[in-house]
Structure formats: C-alpha cells, structure tokens
Amino acid sequence: MSALAPLRLLREPWNTSDGNQSNVTAGTSSAWCQGLDIPNELFLTLGLVSLVENLLVVAAILKNRNLHSPMYYFICCLAVSDMLVSVSNLAETLFMLLMEHGVLVIHASIVRHMDNVIDMLICSSVVSSLSFLGVIAVDRYITIFYALRYHSIMTLQRAVVTMATIWLASTVSSTVFITYYRNNAILLCLIGFFLFMLVLMLVLYIHMFALARHHLRSISSQQKQPIVYRSSSLKGAVTLTILLGVFFICWGPFFFHLILIVTCPTNPFCTCFFSYFNLFLILIICNSVVDPLIYAFRSQELRRTLREVVLCSW
C-alpha cells in the first residue's frame, strides 16, 4: 500500500544525504525493521466499512429534523471527514492494484497529479477530523457547564461559521502541506496541532468527568447508595478512557512518526519505526470506523433513524 506522497517521506528520511541514507539502510536490516506487509484487501475492506458507516450517519442526520442541531451537525462533519479518509484510501488502493496488474496504464506526470489530489484529500481529512473532534468536546463541555445558556452560546449561525472555518482552514493547510512538505516547520505545525487537540480533549473530558463525579457523590451521600455511586463512577471512567484511548491509539503512532522524522531521521531505531508506516495508516482508517460508534451510534434517536435508513423507509 503506497502512502501519501508527502507522507511517504516517513518511510524515507528525505533530509539525509545519499551516503547517510545508505548507512542507515545498512544499519537497519534486521528482521523487525522490514516493516509489516499489510494486504491491499485489508485497506479496501476497512475503507468500505468506514465509508458505509459514515454515509449512514450523514443520511440519518439529514433525514431526521430532530437531529438538525449544532451537536449533530458537528458529528455529521466528522463523518464527512472520515469519509474523505475512506474515499481517498479506496481510490489510491484501486489505482495501485489496477496499475500493478497492468489493467490501467497512466503517464507518470498524471500519476503525480492524481497522487497530489489524493494527498490533499487525506491531509484535509486529518486536519478536519482532529478539529471536529475538538469541537465536539467543546460542545459537550458547554452542554454540561452552561446548560441553561447553551442555545444562546452555540447558535446555529455560530455553528455554521465554525464548520465553514474548519473546512476552509483544512483545505488551505493541506495545500500548504503538499507544497512545502519537506520543510520541518510544516511537520512541527502538524505535531503541535495534534498535541493541542489531545490536551484540549483531555482537559475538557477530565473536567466533565470531575463534575459528574461530584454530582454522583452528592446523590450517593443523600440516598446512602455508595454501590450505585461506585458503579456510575466506574462507568463514566470507562467511557472517558475509551474516548481518549481510541483517539490516542489511532492518531498517536502517526504523529510520533512525524516527531521522529524531525528529531532523528538517520537514527537506526527511527528508520525501523518508519518501516511500519502502513500500520499507522491502518490505525487512522480504524479511527474512521470507530468514530461513528463513539460519537453517533450511541444516540437513541440516531439509532432509530439509522434503522429507518437501512430499511429504506424514507
């Protein structure tokens, strides 16, 4: 499976000289540095599952007028971002398979242009996905801590402006990244953006969990039901762990990869880590599969609408 053109540099330390590159290759010939051979069929399967899941989410939100609220619009945009990952992955994999089997013959310059378009889609989806994950966390925070003022704070107009800003910023940033992908400053910006979103989500969800824990403790002390309190607290902790754990597991290796590209492109350990880039792509695609399960399918109203969509009862 070919990685995106600018991110293919994650396999090859492009900021080293040819001599250094040969030394690095010679020093990392051990078995575990050969990377992981992931079949194209797995990319296709995960891409199709993600595409179907997120299409259902978008269709359900568009169908049910009860879901026409800022929160579900943000979830819809997250689903569209995940769909970009799926579509670009499917397109790249299909083109590769067709060219490898001689079914499709395309001039090298056209291949480069197609690759750039696919790369822009993927980079845009990366930035927009992270952005909407952060926006959903902020929206939930406002819902809990400013419940009475939520509709005055998160108006439909502000939600539309937020979504338009994120999509515009994602498009511009992906274009800049494709153009200047060999510049370490671009990689540092991506790394900083990921760390900012991780810290933002961590702080907001911990604060929300702390409030829920405080409320549960008050209820428990009044009703003398410590067992119920412990059970509810445990459930909230598990939910929080899933939200942050999935985010970190799916995105963490990819951005750690970027950190190594900037800090130690010629180190033998780092180049061994680079060889597992396909695995990190799989994790990102898996995040597109899991996102609907965490952020969308947990809603009873949305699940009911999804059943209607699946049964074609429009």
C-alpha positions in Angstrom: 0.0 0.0 0.0 1.5 3.3 -1.0 1.4 6.1 1.5 0.6 9.6 0.5 3.4 11.3 -1.5 4.4 13.9 1.2 3.9 11.4 4.0 5.9 8.7 2.1 8.9 10.6 3.4 8.0 9.0 6.7 9.4 5.8 5.3 12.5 7.5 3.8 14.4 10.1 5.8 14.4 12.6 2.9 16.5 15.2 4.8 19.6 13.0 4.8 22.3 12.7 2.2 22.6 9.7 -0.1 25.6 8.5 1.8 23.9 8.7 5.1 20.8 7.1 3.7 22.8 4.0 2.6 24.5 3.8 6.0 21.1 3.9 7.7 19.7 1.2 5.4 22.7 -1.0 6.1 22.3 -0.5 9.8 18.6 -1.3 9.9 18.5 -4.6 8.0 17.3 -6.7 11.0 14.1 -8.6 10.6 11.9 -6.3 12.7 13.0 -3.4 10.6 11.5 -4.9 7.4 8.1 -3.4 8.2 4.7 -5.0 8.2 3.2 -6.4 5.0 -0.4 -5.3 5.1 -2.5 -6.7 2.2 -4.4 -4.2 0.0 -7.6 -6.1 0.7 -7.5 -5.0 4.3 -7.2 -1.4 3.3 -10.2 -1.9 0.9 -12.3 -3.7 3.5 -11.7 -1.1 6.2 -12.2 1.7 3.8 -15.6 0.3 2.6 -16.8 -0.3 6.2 -15.9 3.2 7.2 -17.5 4.7 4.1 -20.8 2.8 4.7 -20.9 3.7 8.4 -20.3 7.4 7.9 -22.7 7.5 4.9 -25.4 6.1 7.2 -24.6 8.7 9.8 -24.8 11.6 7.3 -28.0 10.2 5.8 -29.7 9.8 9.2 -28.8 13.3 10.3 -30.1 14.8 7.1 -33.3 12.7 7.3 -34.4 13.4 10.9 -35.2 17.0 11.6 -34.9 16.3 15.3 -31.2 15.9 14.7 -30.8 19.3 13.0 -28.8 20.8 15.8 -25.2 22.1 16.2 -24.1 19.0 18.0 -25.3 16.6 15.3 -24.0 19.0 12.6 -20.6 18.7 14.1 -20.9 14.9 14.2 -22.1 15.0 10.5 -19.0 17.0 9.6 -16.8 14.5 11.5 -18.4 11.7 9.4 -17.7 13.6 6.2 -14.0 14.0 7.3 -13.8 10.3 8.0 -15.5 9.6 4.6 -12.7 11.6 2.9 -10.2 9.3 4.5 -12.1 6.3 3.2 -12.7 7.6 -0.3 -9.1 8.7 -0.7 -7.8 5.4 0.6 -10.1 3.4 -1.7 -9.2 5.4 -4.7 -5.4 5.1 -4.1 -5.6 1.4 -3.4 -7.8 0.7 -6.5 -5.5 2.7 -8.8 -2.4 0.9 -7.4 -4.0 -2.5 -7.9 -5.0 -1.7 -11.5 -1.6 -0.3 -12.3 0.2 -3.3 -10.7 -1.8 -5.7 -12.8 -1.3 -3.8 -16.0 -5.1 -3.1 -16.3 -4.5 0.7 -16.1 -1.6 2.5 -17.8 -1.2 6.1 -16.9 1.6 8.6 -17.7 3.9 9.3 -14.8 3.0 13.0 -14.7 -0.7 12.2 -14.5 0.0 9.7 -11.7 1.8 12.5 -9.8 -1.1 14.9 -10.2 -3.6 12.2 -9.1 -1.3 11.4 -6.1 -1.3 15.1 -5.1 -5.1 15.3 -5.2 -5.4 12.2 -3.1 -2.8 13.5 -0.7 -4.7 16.8 -0.3 -7.9 14.9 0.5 -6.2 12.9 3.1 -4.3 15.8 4.7 -7.5 17.9 4.7 -9.4 15.0 6.4 -6.7 14.6 9.0 -6.9 18.3 10.0 -10.7 18.5 9.8 -11.1 15.2 11.8 -8.9 16.5 14.6 -10.7 19.8 14.5 -14.2 18.4 14.7 -13.2 16.0 17.5 -12.1 19.1 19.4 -15.2 21.0 18.6 -17.4 18.1 19.7 -15.6 18.0 23.0 -16.1 21.8 23.4 -19.8 21.4 22.5 -20.3 18.7 25.2 -18.5 20.9 27.7 -20.8 23.8 27.0 -23.8 21.5 27.2 -22.8 20.3 30.7 -21.4 23.5 32.3 -23.6 26.1 30.6 -26.8 24.1 30.0 -29.2 27.0 30.5 -27.2 29.2 28.1 -26.3 26.5 25.6 -28.7 27.7 22.9 -27.6 31.3 23.2 -23.9 30.3 23.1 -24.0 27.6 20.5 -26.3 29.2 18.0 -26.9 27.8 14.5 -25.1 30.8 13.0 -22.0 30.2 15.1 -22.1 26.5 14.3 -22.2 27.2 10.6 -19.3 29.7 10.9 -17.3 27.2 12.9 -17.8 24.4 10.4 -17.0 26.7 7.4 -13.9 28.0 9.1 -12.6 24.4 9.9 -13.2 23.3 6.3 -11.5 26.4 4.9 -8.5 26.0 7.2 -8.3 22.3 6.4 -8.2 23.0 2.7 -5.6 25.7 3.0 -3.4 23.8 5.4 -3.5 20.7 3.2 -2.5 22.7 0.2 0.4 24.3 2.1 1.5 20.9 3.4 1.6 19.3 0.0 3.6 22.3 -1.4 6.1 22.5 1.5 6.1 19.0 2.9 9.9 18.9 3.0 10.0 21.8 5.5 10.4 20.7 9.1 8.3 23.7 10.2 5.3 22.2 8.5 5.7 18.9 10.3 6.2 20.8 13.6 2.9 22.6 13.0 1.1 19.3 12.5 2.6 17.9 15.6 1.7 21.0 17.6 -1.8 20.9 16.3 -2.2 17.2 17.4 -0.8 17.9 20.8 -3.0 20.9 21.3 -6.1 18.8 20.4 -5.0 16.0 22.6 -4.5 18.3 25.6 -7.8 20.1 24.9 -9.8 16.9 24.8 -8.0 15.6 27.9 -8.7 18.7 30.0 -12.3 19.1 28.9 -13.3 15.5 29.4 -11.5 15.2 32.8 -13.3 18.4 33.9 -16.6 17.0 32.7 -15.9 13.7 34.5 -15.0 15.5 37.7 -18.3 17.4 37.6 -20.2 14.1 37.0 -18.3 12.5 39.9 -19.1 15.4 42.2 -22.9 15.1 41.3 -22.8 11.4 41.8 -21.1 11.8 45.2 -23.8 14.3 46.3 -26.6 12.0 45.2 -24.9 9.0 46.9 -24.4 10.8 50.2 -28.1 11.8 50.2 -29.5 8.5 49.2 -26.9 6.3 51.1 -26.2 4.3 48.0 -22.4 4.0 47.7 -22.6 1.0 45.5 -24.6 2.8 42.9 -22.1 5.7 43.1 -19.1 3.5 42.6 -20.8 1.7 39.6 -21.7 5.0 37.9 -18.3 6.5 38.5 -16.7 3.4 37.1 -19.0 3.6 34.0 -18.0 7.3 33.5 -14.3 6.5 33.9 -14.6 3.7 31.3 -16.3 6.0 28.8 -13.7 8.6 29.3 -10.9 6.1 28.9 -12.5 4.8 25.7 -12.8 8.3 24.2 -9.3 9.4 24.9 -7.8 6.0 24.5 -9.1 5.5 20.9 -8.1 9.0 20.0 -4.5 8.5 21.2 -4.1 4.9 20.0 -5.3 5.7 16.4 -3.5 9.0 16.0 -0.6 8.7 18.4 1.7 6.5 16.3 1.3 8.6 13.2 2.3 11.8 14.9 5.1 10.1 16.8 6.3 9.1 13.4 6.3 12.8 12.5 8.3 13.7 15.6 10.9 11.1 14.7 11.2 12.5 11.2 12.0 15.9 12.6 14.3 14.7 15.5 16.1 11.6 14.4 15.8 10.9 10.6 19.1 8.9 10.5 18.8 7.0 13.7 18.6 3.2 13.2 15.7 2.9 15.6 13.8 5.7 14.0 14.2 4.3 10.5 12.9 0.9 11.8 9.9 2.8 13.1 9.4 4.4 9.7 9.0 1.0 8.1 5.7 0.4 9.9 4.0 3.4 8.3 1.3 1.3 6.7 0.3 0.1 10.2 -0.2 3.7 11.2 -2.4 4.3 8.2 -4.5 1.3 9.2 -4.9 2.8 12.6 -6.1 6.1 11.2 -8.6 4.3 9.0 -9.7 2.2 12.0 -10.4 5.5 13.8 -12.8 6.4 10.9 -14.6 3.1 11.6 -14.7 3.6 15.4 -15.7 7.3 15.4 -19.4 6.6 14.4 -19.7 4.0 17.2 -18.5 6.5 19.8 -19.9 9.8 18.7 -23.0 8.9 16.7 -24.5 5.4 17.2 -24.8 5.9 21.0 -27.7 8.3 20.4 -31.0 6.5 20.7 -32.7 9.0 18.3 -29.9 8.5 15.7 -30.0 4.7 16.0 -33.7 4.7 15.4 -33.2 6.9 12.3 -30.4 4.6 11.1 -32.7 1.6 11.3 -35.2 3.6 9.1 -32.5 4.5 6.6 -31.3 0.9 6.4 -34.8 -0.4 5.9 -35.3 2.4 3.2 -38.4 3.7 5.0 -37.9 7.2 3.7 
